[in-house]
Amino acid sequence: MSQTAIPNETQIKKESIGKRDLARLLDYYRQRVENFEKERVEWLQRLEAIRLSQEDNHKLEWELKKRTEEVLDLQDALKKNSLGIHEERKQIYSLTSELESTKCI
């Protein structure tokens, strides 16, 4: 025959206090988890904003690179055209001088 011990008043109070402590502890950790989850969501939103900003920055840098290359190409073409115009002016001056000298003769 097995006897079950009847809990006395002290044991009941200890169990009651233990359950309250466990409930408070559980509430404390639930609150911590909620706070950490909110913080995690905030960090994820910040990371997303940074990622979007970085994508925009990359697009702008790429656009700047293309425009810089375009400017360099245009400057090169302008130099070539300026040299061509200078050569044509020299040719015109030479021909004009030659024409003037033949008129005098």
C-alpha positions as CSV (number, residue, x, y, z in Angstrom):
1,M,0.0,0.0,0.0
2,S,1.4,3.3,-1.0
3,Q,0.8,6.3,1.0
4,T,0.6,9.7,-0.6
5,A,1.9,12.4,1.6
6,I,-0.6,15.2,2.2
7,P,1.2,18.4,1.5
8,N,1.3,20.7,4.5
9,E,0.7,24.4,4.5
10,T,4.4,25.3,4.1
11,Q,4.8,23.2,1.0
12,I,1.6,24.6,-0.5
13,K,2.9,28.2,0.1
14,K,6.3,27.3,-1.4
15,E,4.7,25.8,-4.5
16,S,2.4,28.9,-4.8
17,I,5.3,31.2,-4.5
18,G,7.3,29.2,-7.0
19,K,4.5,29.3,-9.5
20,R,4.2,33.1,-9.1
21,D,7.9,33.5,-9.5
22,L,7.8,31.3,-12.6
23,A,4.9,33.3,-14.0
24,R,6.8,36.6,-13.4
25,L,9.9,35.1,-14.9
26,L,7.9,34.0,-18.0
27,D,6.3,37.4,-18.3
28,Y,9.8,39.0,-18.1
29,Y,11.2,36.9,-20.9
30,R,8.1,37.3,-23.0
31,Q,8.5,41.1,-22.7
32,R,12.2,40.8,-23.6
33,V,11.4,38.7,-26.6
34,E,8.8,41.2,-27.8
35,N,11.3,44.1,-27.3
36,F,14.0,42.2,-29.2
37,E,11.5,41.4,-32.0
38,K,10.6,45.1,-32.3
39,E,14.3,46.0,-32.4
40,R,15.0,43.4,-35.0
41,V,12.2,44.8,-37.2
42,E,13.6,48.3,-36.8
43,W,17.1,47.1,-37.8
44,L,15.7,45.2,-40.8
45,Q,13.9,48.4,-41.9
46,R,17.1,50.4,-41.5
47,L,19.1,47.8,-43.5
48,E,16.5,47.9,-46.3
49,A,16.7,51.7,-46.4
50,I,20.5,51.5,-46.6
51,R,20.3,48.8,-49.4
52,L,18.0,51.1,-51.4
53,S,20.2,54.1,-50.8
54,Q,23.2,52.0,-51.9
55,E,21.4,50.9,-55.1
56,D,20.6,54.6,-55.8
57,N,24.2,55.5,-55.2
58,H,25.5,52.8,-57.5
59,K,23.1,54.0,-60.3
60,L,24.3,57.6,-59.8
61,E,27.9,56.5,-59.9
62,W,27.4,54.5,-63.0
63,E,25.5,57.4,-64.7
64,L,28.4,59.8,-63.7
65,K,30.9,57.4,-65.2
66,K,29.0,57.2,-68.5
67,R,28.6,61.0,-68.6
68,T,32.3,61.5,-67.9
69,E,33.3,59.1,-70.7
70,E,30.8,61.0,-72.9
71,V,32.4,64.3,-72.0
72,L,35.9,63.0,-72.7
73,D,34.8,61.6,-76.1
74,L,33.2,65.0,-77.0
75,Q,36.3,66.8,-75.9
76,D,38.5,64.6,-78.0
77,A,36.1,65.2,-81.0
78,L,36.3,68.9,-80.4
79,K,40.1,68.9,-80.4
80,K,40.2,66.9,-83.7
81,N,37.7,69.3,-85.2
82,S,39.6,72.3,-84.0
83,L,42.8,71.0,-85.5
84,G,40.9,70.3,-88.8
85,I,39.5,73.8,-88.8
86,H,43.0,75.2,-88.2
87,E,44.4,73.2,-91.0
88,E,41.6,74.4,-93.3
89,R,42.2,78.0,-92.4
90,K,45.9,77.6,-93.2
91,Q,45.0,76.1,-96.5
92,I,42.6,79.0,-97.2
93,Y,45.2,81.5,-96.3
94,S,47.8,79.7,-98.5
95,L,45.4,79.6,-101.4
96,T,44.4,83.3,-100.9
97,S,48.0,84.3,-100.8
98,E,48.7,82.3,-104.0
99,L,45.6,83.9,-105.7
100,E,46.8,87.4,-104.7
101,S,50.2,86.7,-106.1
102,T,48.8,85.5,-109.4
103,K,46.6,88.5,-109.7
104,C,49.6,90.8,-109.4
105,I,51.4,89.2,-112.3
